[in-house]
Amino acid sequence: MQYAIARSGVPAPAALRRWARAAAPGLALTVRVVGRGEGRALNQRFRRRAYATNVLSFPYGESGDVVLCHPVIAREAREQRKSVRAHYAHLVVHGALHLRGYEHDDNASARRMERAEVRILRRLGFGNPYTVESGRTA
């Protein structure tokens, strides 16, 4: 766990670890929570997009990094009327699945990844992040 910002409003390290392990068991990974500036810089450098995004994944063989941008996640949670905790859980799972090779480049791969996300999140006590129910659970 790495924090490049104050931890206020960020789920506890144990929760972030548990969510990552549920999506990528046995994979050595680092979860880093960043602010808007670092999120934007990483997205620009690695994806050529000049804005901060919610989650980035960087695979390295049998390990990898999941970078979460707290200000973006908090804003999206408010906009989507779900808890910050539920949105973090979804994005940690999403990022960890990318490290396992899941993608969402086309409809078929997006459906496969979404099914995996929903299945993992339900096991963790969260609702479907793609429906309104996700804001009312865990």
Beta strands, then each sheet from edge to edge (+ up, - down):
strand 1: 2-3
strand 2: 28-34
strand 3: 55-60
strand 4: 63-69
sheet 1: 1+ 2+ 4+ 3-
end
